[in-house]
Amino acid sequence: MQHTAQQYHHLRSANSNELRQAVRTARYQSHTAGLAPGCLQANIIILPESEALDFMRFCQRNPKPCPLVGVSETGNPVMHTLGEDIDIRTDVPAYNVYRHGNLSESLTDIEALWQPDHVAFALGCSFTFEDALTRAGISVWHIENNKTVPMYRSNILTCAAGAFGGEMVVTLRAIDKHRVDEAIAISRQFPLAHGGPVHLGDPDAIGLHDLSKPEWGDAPPALADKVPVFWACGVTPQHALMRAKLPLSISHKPGHMLVTDIDDQAEVPVYQRN
C-alpha cells in the first residue's frame, strides 16, 4: 500500500502519455483520481458488436451518466480518436469482467479476452471536473486522502434501450455550504464529464439511506456541516451491463479510468494529432 501511495504521488506530475505507459507496463494499477490534470478521463465499456447499437442508444438517451466521448472500430483496440497510442486492452489500470451479468474477475489487462467483434466505448468521467474544483480551492476528500470516490445506486431510473437500463449510479462529494453554488457552476462547464449534479441535500430523496455503505469506492467521512452533492456516475453503464446479462462484457474497475489526451475544457471530444 505504501508503495502504491508513493507511485500515486510521483505520477501526480506525469502527463497523460507517461501515465498510460506506467499503466501499460504494470508499474501503476490503482485509481486515477487527481492524475494527469487537464486531460479528460474516461469510463470504459467493451461489448460485442451485436449489442453496440443498443448500447449507443442507451448513451444517447442518458447523457448525464453516459457522456459518450469515443467509440472504437469493431475489433480494433487502438482508440486513435482519444490520444496518441491508446490500446484499450492494456491502458486502463484495472478492468472488471462480467459473464452473464455477474462480476467474474478483475484484471490488469484484457489482451487474452479481446475478440474480433468487440467494440469499446469511452464515456466521460467526473474526475475531470474534480481538477477544476481543486484548482478553485474546493476540498475533494477522496483526492486529498488517496481514496476512491464513493458511488451509490440511486432510485433515479435511466431511459432504457434494448437490454440496457436500470437505476442511475451517483457519486458523492461533500461540499462546504458556502461553496455549493460555486461547485455546481464549475461542474456545469464540463458536459463531457457528467456536467452539473443530479441532486443535492437529503440522500433519502434518491433512495440512499446509509452513506457509510457505498456500493463502490470508499466510505466517506461524516458530513458534519457539509452538504451532500450527487453527480451522475459512469458506473451506471456497468450496472446496465449486469442487468443485460451478456455472455461477456468488460468495463474499467470503478475509479480506475482511461486517461486520454483530450483537453478537459473541450466542448466536443476531439483529439488533434500533431
C-alpha positions in Angstrom: 0.0 0.0 0.0 2.8 2.4 0.9 4.5 1.6 -2.5 1.2 2.4 -4.3 0.8 5.7 -2.5 4.4 6.7 -3.4 3.7 5.8 -7.1 0.5 7.8 -7.0 2.2 11.0 -5.6 5.0 10.6 -8.1 2.5 10.3 -11.0 0.6 13.5 -9.9 3.1 15.4 -12.1 3.1 13.0 -15.0 1.4 13.8 -18.4 -1.2 11.6 -19.9 1.2 9.6 -22.1 3.6 9.0 -19.2 0.7 7.8 -17.0 -0.6 5.4 -19.7 2.9 4.0 -20.2 3.1 3.3 -16.4 -0.2 1.6 -16.6 0.7 -0.5 -19.7 3.9 -1.7 -18.1 2.1 -2.6 -14.9 4.1 0.0 -12.9 0.8 1.6 -11.8 -2.5 -0.2 -11.3 -4.5 1.9 -8.9 -7.1 4.7 -9.1 -6.7 7.7 -11.4 -8.4 10.5 -9.4 -6.2 13.6 -9.5 -3.8 12.3 -12.1 -3.0 14.0 -15.5 -4.8 17.3 -14.7 -6.2 19.0 -17.8 -6.8 15.7 -19.6 -10.2 14.1 -20.0 -10.6 10.8 -18.1 -13.0 8.1 -19.4 -15.0 5.2 -18.2 -14.8 2.1 -20.5 -17.3 -0.4 -21.7 -16.4 -3.2 -24.1 -19.1 -5.5 -25.6 -19.9 -7.4 -28.8 -20.8 -5.5 -32.0 -24.2 -7.2 -31.9 -25.1 -5.2 -28.7 -23.2 -2.0 -29.7 -26.1 -0.1 -31.3 -28.4 -0.6 -28.4 -25.7 0.5 -26.0 -25.0 3.6 -28.1 -28.8 4.4 -27.9 -28.6 3.9 -24.1 -25.8 6.5 -24.0 -27.6 8.9 -26.3 -30.8 8.7 -24.1 -28.8 9.1 -20.8 -26.1 11.7 -21.5 -25.7 12.7 -17.8 -24.4 9.3 -16.6 -23.1 8.2 -20.1 -21.5 11.2 -21.9 -20.0 9.4 -25.0 -16.6 10.6 -25.9 -15.2 7.8 -28.1 -16.1 4.6 -29.9 -13.6 2.1 -31.4 -13.8 0.4 -34.7 -15.0 -3.1 -34.5 -12.2 -5.4 -33.4 -9.6 -2.6 -33.3 -8.3 -2.0 -29.7 -6.5 1.2 -30.7 -8.7 4.2 -29.8 -7.0 6.7 -32.1 -9.6 9.4 -31.6 -8.7 9.7 -27.9 -5.0 10.2 -28.0 -1.6 9.0 -29.0 -1.0 5.3 -28.9 -4.0 4.2 -26.8 -4.5 0.5 -26.6 -7.8 -0.2 -24.7 -6.6 -3.7 -23.8 -3.7 -2.5 -21.6 -4.0 1.2 -20.8 -6.7 1.1 -18.1 -5.2 0.4 -14.6 -7.8 -2.3 -13.8 -10.8 -4.0 -15.6 -13.9 -5.7 -14.5 -15.0 -8.8 -16.5 -18.7 -9.7 -16.5 -20.1 -13.0 -17.6 -23.9 -13.4 -17.9 -24.4 -10.3 -15.7 -22.1 -11.4 -12.9 -18.7 -9.9 -12.0 -16.4 -12.8 -12.9 -12.9 -11.3 -12.2 -10.8 -8.1 -12.2 -7.7 -8.0 -14.4 -4.9 -5.5 -15.2 -5.0 -6.2 -18.9 -7.5 -7.9 -21.2 -5.4 -8.9 -24.2 -6.4 -12.5 -23.8 -10.1 -11.6 -23.7 -10.2 -9.2 -26.7 -12.4 -10.6 -29.6 -12.6 -9.6 -33.3 -16.2 -8.5 -32.8 -15.5 -6.3 -29.7 -16.4 -2.6 -29.7 -15.0 -0.3 -27.0 -16.9 2.8 -25.7 -15.3 5.6 -23.7 -17.5 7.8 -21.6 -16.6 11.0 -19.7 -15.7 10.8 -16.0 -16.3 13.2 -13.1 -12.6 13.0 -12.2 -12.2 15.6 -15.0 -14.2 18.4 -13.2 -12.6 17.5 -9.9 -9.4 19.0 -11.1 -11.3 22.3 -11.7 -12.8 22.1 -8.2 -9.4 21.5 -6.7 -7.9 24.5 -8.6 -10.7 26.6 -7.2 -9.8 25.6 -3.7 -12.9 23.4 -3.1 -12.0 20.4 -0.9 -12.3 17.0 -2.6 -12.0 14.4 0.2 -11.1 11.3 -1.8 -8.3 13.0 -3.7 -6.8 14.6 -0.7 -6.8 11.2 1.1 -5.8 8.9 -1.9 -9.2 7.2 -1.8 -11.8 6.2 -4.5 -14.9 8.4 -4.7 -18.0 6.8 -3.0 -20.6 5.5 -5.5 -24.2 4.6 -4.9 -27.1 3.0 -6.8 -29.8 5.6 -6.6 -33.6 5.3 -7.3 -33.3 7.6 -10.3 -34.2 5.5 -13.4 -32.4 5.7 -16.7 -34.1 5.6 -20.1 -33.8 2.0 -21.4 -32.5 0.9 -24.8 -32.7 -2.7 -25.8 -31.4 -4.8 -22.9 -29.7 -1.8 -21.2 -31.5 0.1 -18.4 -31.9 0.3 -14.6 -31.1 2.8 -11.9 -28.5 5.6 -12.2 -25.3 5.3 -10.2 -24.3 8.6 -8.5 -21.1 9.8 -6.9 -21.0 11.8 -3.6 -18.8 14.8 -2.8 -19.5 16.7 0.5 -19.1 20.4 -0.2 -18.8 23.3 2.2 -22.2 25.1 2.4 -20.8 28.4 1.2 -19.2 26.8 -1.9 -22.1 24.6 -3.2 -23.3 27.1 -5.8 -19.7 27.5 -7.0 -19.1 23.8 -7.2 -22.3 23.4 -9.3 -21.3 26.2 -11.6 -17.8 24.7 -12.1 -19.1 21.2 -12.9 -21.6 22.5 -15.4 -18.7 23.7 -17.5 -17.8 20.1 -18.2 -20.7 18.4 -20.1 -18.3 15.6 -21.3 -17.7 14.8 -17.6 -21.3 14.5 -16.4 -21.9 18.2 -16.0 -23.8 19.6 -13.1 -25.1 17.4 -10.2 -28.4 15.5 -10.4 -29.2 16.0 -6.7 -28.1 17.8 -3.6 -29.2 17.6 0.0 -31.3 14.8 1.5 -29.9 11.4 0.3 -33.1 9.7 1.2 -34.9 11.5 -1.6 -32.9 9.5 -4.2 -33.0 6.2 -2.2 -29.7 6.4 -0.3 -30.3 5.6 3.3 -26.8 4.9 4.6 -23.9 6.9 3.0 -21.4 5.0 5.0 -22.0 1.9 2.8 -21.4 2.8 -0.9 -21.8 0.0 -3.4 -18.4 1.0 -5.0 -15.5 3.1 -3.8 -14.5 4.1 -0.2 -16.8 5.1 2.6 -16.8 8.8 3.1 -16.3 10.5 6.5 -19.3 12.0 8.3 -20.9 15.0 6.6 -20.5 17.3 9.6 -21.6 20.7 8.3 -21.1 19.9 4.7 -23.8 19.5 2.0 -24.0 16.1 0.2 -23.9 16.8 -3.6 -24.5 13.9 -6.0 -23.3 13.7 -9.6 -24.3 11.1 -12.3 -21.6 8.4 -12.5 -20.0 6.4 -15.3 -20.6 3.2 -13.3 -24.2 3.5 -14.4 -23.5 1.5 -17.6 -21.7 -1.2 -15.6 -25.0 -1.6 -13.7 -26.8 -1.7 -17.0 -24.3 -4.4 -18.2 -25.1 -6.6 -15.2 -28.9 -6.3 -15.9 -28.3 -7.1 -19.6 -26.6 -10.4 -18.7 -24.4 -10.6 -21.8 -22.3 -13.7 -22.1 -19.1 -11.5 -21.9 -18.7 -7.8 -21.3 -15.8 -5.7 -19.9 -15.6 -2.4 -18.1 -13.0 -0.4 -16.2 -12.8 -1.2 -12.5 -14.6 1.7 -10.7 -12.2 4.6 -10.0 -9.6 3.1 -12.5 -10.0 5.2 -15.6 -8.6 5.6 -19.1 -6.7 8.9 -19.2 -7.0 10.4 -22.7 -5.1 13.2 -24.4 -8.3 15.3 -24.9 -8.4 18.7 -23.3 -10.9 18.6 -20.5 -12.1 22.0 -21.4 -13.3 20.8 -24.8 -17.0 21.0 -25.6 -16.7 18.1 -28.1 -14.3 15.2 -27.8 -11.7 16.0 -30.5 -8.1 14.8 -30.3 -5.8 16.5 -32.8 -2.7 14.7 -33.9 0.5 16.8 -34.1 
